Amino acid sequence: MTLPFDIARCRGVNINGDWREGCEDCLRRTDAGSPDRQAYITPPAIIVFECEYRLEPPCCQPQKPPPRSA
C-alpha cells in the first residue's frame, strides 16, 4: 500500500535505537513521501493508549489475480 502524498508523514520517536510503541510499522513513518515536498507532523509528546495519528499497515498484501488462460 502506498499513501498519497497529501497524507502527512511522521518521523516517529526513536529512543536509544528503540521505536516507541506503534512507530515501528506506522505507515506515516515507513512509507516514502514526495521527493519535492512533503508535509510532516510532529509525533505526540505523550501517548495514553495509542497514537491518534498511527496508520496501521495492511495485515496482508492484496493478491494479484491468476493469469487468465486462453
ZAMIPA-986233 format. One record per residue: x, y, z of N, C-alpha, C in turn. Coordinates in nm, 2 decimals, padded with zeros to 4 digits. Example, Ala and Ser with C-alpha at 12.3 -4.5 7.8 and 13.67 -1.06 7.14 Angstrom:
2
    n.x    n.y    n.z   ca.x   ca.y   ca.z    c.x    c.y    c.z
  01.32 -00.57  00.78  01.23 -00.45  00.78  01.32 -00.33  00.78
  01.28 -00.22  00.71  01.37 -00.11  00.71  01.29  00.00  00.79
***
This chain:
70
    n.x    n.y    n.z   ca.x   ca.y   ca.z    c.x    c.y    c.z
  00.08 -00.12  00.00  00.00  00.00  00.00  00.09  00.12  00.00
  00.05  00.22 -00.08  00.13  00.34 -00.09  00.03  00.46 -00.05
  00.08  00.54  00.05  00.00  00.65  00.09  00.01  00.77 -00.02
 -00.10  00.84 -00.04 -00.09  00.95 -00.13 -00.01  01.06 -00.07
  00.05  01.15 -00.15  00.14  01.25 -00.10  00.07  01.35 -00.01
 -00.06  01.36 -00.02 -00.13  01.46  00.07 -00.15  01.42  00.21
 -00.11  01.29  00.24 -00.12  01.24  00.38  00.02  01.28  00.44
  00.01  01.35  00.55  00.13  01.39  00.62  00.21  01.27  00.67
  00.34  01.28  00.67  00.43  01.18  00.72  00.48  01.22  00.86
  00.54  01.12  00.93  00.59  01.15  01.06  00.73  01.08  01.08
  00.82  01.14  01.15  00.95  01.09  01.17  00.95  00.98  01.28
  00.85  00.97  01.36  00.84  00.88  01.47  00.93  00.92  01.58
  00.93  00.84  01.69  01.01  00.86  01.81  01.10  00.74  01.83
  01.23  00.76  01.82  01.33  00.66  01.84  01.41  00.70  01.96
  01.41  00.61  02.07  01.49  00.64  02.19  01.59  00.53  02.20
  01.72  00.56  02.20  01.82  00.46  02.21  01.81  00.34  02.12
  01.77  00.37  02.00  01.75  00.26  01.90  01.62  00.18  01.90
  01.53  00.22  01.99  01.40  00.15  02.00  01.29  00.25  01.97
  01.21  00.20  01.88  01.09  00.28  01.84  00.99  00.28  01.95
  00.92  00.39  01.96  00.81  00.40  02.06  00.70  00.31  02.00
  00.62  00.25  02.09  00.51  00.16  02.05  00.42  00.22  01.94
  00.41  00.15  01.83  00.33  00.20  01.72  00.41  00.26  01.61
  00.53  00.31  01.65  00.61  00.38  01.55  00.68  00.29  01.45
  00.71  00.17  01.50  00.79  00.08  01.42  00.74  00.04  01.28
  00.60  00.02  01.28  00.55 -00.01  01.15  00.44  00.08  01.10
  00.44  00.20  01.16  00.34  00.30  01.12  00.37  00.35  00.97
  00.26  00.35  00.89  00.28  00.39  00.75  00.32  00.54  00.74
  00.28  00.62  00.83  00.33  00.76  00.82  00.48  00.77  00.83
  00.54  00.68  00.90  00.69  00.68  00.91  00.76  00.60  00.80
  00.70  00.48  00.77  00.77  00.39  00.68  00.75  00.41  00.53
  00.64  00.48  00.49  00.61  00.50  00.35  00.68  00.62  00.30
  00.73  00.61  00.18  00.81  00.72  00.12  00.71  00.84  00.09
  00.77  00.96  00.11  00.69  01.08  00.08  00.73  01.14 -00.05
  00.68  01.25 -00.08  00.71  01.32 -00.21  00.85  01.37 -00.21
  00.93  01.34 -00.31  01.07  01.39 -00.32  01.08  01.54 -00.32
  00.98  01.61 -00.38  00.98  01.75 -00.39  00.95  01.82 -00.26
  00.83  01.79 -00.21  00.79  01.85 -00.08  00.68  01.76 -00.02
  00.70  01.74  00.11  00.61  01.66  00.19  00.58  01.72  00.32
  00.45  01.72  00.36  00.41  01.77  00.49  00.45  01.66  00.60
  00.50  01.71  00.71  00.53  01.62  00.82  00.46  01.67  00.95
  00.41  01.58  01.03  00.35  01.61  01.16  00.46  01.58  01.27
  00.44  01.65  01.38  00.52  01.62  01.50  00.45  01.51  01.58
  00.53  01.41  01.61  00.47  01.30  01.69  00.42  01.35  01.83
  00.31  01.30  01.88  00.26  01.35  02.01  00.36  01.33  02.12
  00.37  01.42  02.21  00.46  01.41  02.32  00.43  01.30  02.41
  00.30  01.28  02.44  00.25  01.18  02.53  00.15  01.09  02.46
  00.16  00.96  02.47  00.06  00.87  02.41  00.00  00.79  02.53
 -00.13  00.80  02.54 -00.20  00.73  02.65 -00.23  00.59  02.62
 -00.30  00.56  02.52 -00.33  00.42  02.48 -00.26  00.39  02.35
 -00.28  00.47  02.25 -00.22  00.45  02.12 -00.21  00.59  02.05
 -00.12  00.60  01.95 -00.10  00.72  01.88 -00.23  00.75  01.80
 -00.28  00.87  01.81 -00.40  00.90  01.73 -00.37  00.92  01.58
 -00.24  00.94  01.55 -00.21  00.96  01.41 -00.16  00.83  01.34
 -00.15  00.72  01.41 -00.09  00.60  01.36 -00.18  00.54  01.24
 -00.11  00.50  01.14 -00.17  00.44  01.03 -00.12  00.30  01.02
 -00.20  00.20  01.05 -00.16  00.06  01.05 -00.13  00.01  00.91
 -00.03 -00.07  00.90 -00.01 -00.14  00.77 -00.11 -00.24  00.74
 -00.14 -00.27  00.62 -00.24 -00.38  00.59 -00.19 -00.51  00.65
 -00.29 -00.59  00.70 -00.25 -00.72  00.76 -00.20 -00.82  00.65
 -00.24 -00.80  00.53 -00.20 -00.89  00.42 -00.20 -00.81  00.29
 -00.11 -00.84  00.21 -00.10 -00.77  00.08 -00.20 -00.82 -00.01
 -00.26 -00.73 -00.09 -00.36 -00.78 -00.19 -00.29 -00.88 -00.29
 -00.36 -00.98 -00.32 -00.31 -01.08 -00.41 -00.35 -01.05 -00.55
 -00.25 -01.07 -00.64 -00.28 -01.05 -00.79 -00.37 -01.17 -00.84
 -00.46 -01.14 -00.92 -00.54 -01.25 -00.97 -00.46 -01.34 -01.06
 -00.49 -01.46 -01.07 -00.41 -01.56 -01.15 -00.43 -01.52 -01.30
 -00.33 -01.55 -01.38 -00.34 -01.51 -01.52 -00.45 -01.59 -01.59
 -00.52 -01.53 -01.68 -00.63 -01.60 -01.75 -00.57 -01.69 -01.85
 -00.64 -01.80 -01.86 -00.59 -01.90 -01.96 -00.67 -01.88 -02.09
 -00.61 -01.90 -02.20 -00.68 -01.87 -02.33 -00.78 -01.97 -02.37
***
